Amino acid sequence: NAGVTQTPKFQVLKTGQSMTLQCAQDMNHEYMSWYRQDPGMGLRLIHYSVGAGITDQGEVPNGYNVSRSTTEDFPLRLLSAAPSQTSVYFCASSYGTGVVTGELFFGEGSRLTVL
Amino acid sequence: KNEVEQSPQNLTAQEGEFITINCSYSVGISALHWLQQHPGGGIVSLFMLSSGKKKHGRLIATINIQEKHSSLHITASHPRDSAVYICAVRSSSGSARQLTFGSGTQLTVLP
């Protein structure tokens, strides 16, 4: 079982460049989400999805775009990178989308630096 | 005030000690997660609970819904337990799909 696969692990961008972080899961989970982790702060939700074709904003969505065309994939796009987006990004998935949900599975993380 | 507060922020223990990490939250929840983040950065799920107590090996997690409080205990701690432990809650009102995370407890176990 691959679980949650997240790529790339490391990326350096220049201000204004765009890029896509890839996230794929093979567990048929309905719920997928993207978080950023900054020093001294808890994980903060960027965007989430409860199924193919359904996405919604989290706590810090500005500057990011997502889509969910299949159950398996949930890419995160940085439209025009800014130094404030320097962070470690995690994708996570779980079964269930309502009150009853399951264990969280995380990708290995992507360390992004924006110069 | 954060919805999820963890204590302590940092904890250093000697190998073999019994360790307790606390998590308090301010909202009604449908589930609480305990996660472990290794020094390399990866995050793994330890427990998901909505009531009572769960045990896995040397790890025990408890939750008191009325007091809005959960604890993670590690018995006979070992240097390999050194990691950041994160508490996260899933709200039972509003959007039940979103999680709120504590800022984590950095645990260092010395040999």
Interface residues (C-beta under 8 A of the other chain):
Chain A: Y31 S33 Y35 G40 M41 G42 L43 R44 L45 Y48 V50 D56 G58 V88 F90 A92 T97 G98 V99 V100 T101 G102 E103 L104 F105 F106 E108 G109 R111
Chain B: N2 V4 S30 A31 H33 L35 G41 G42 I43 V44 S45 M48 I86 A88 R90 S92 S95 A96 R97 Q98 L99 T100 F101 G102 S103 G104
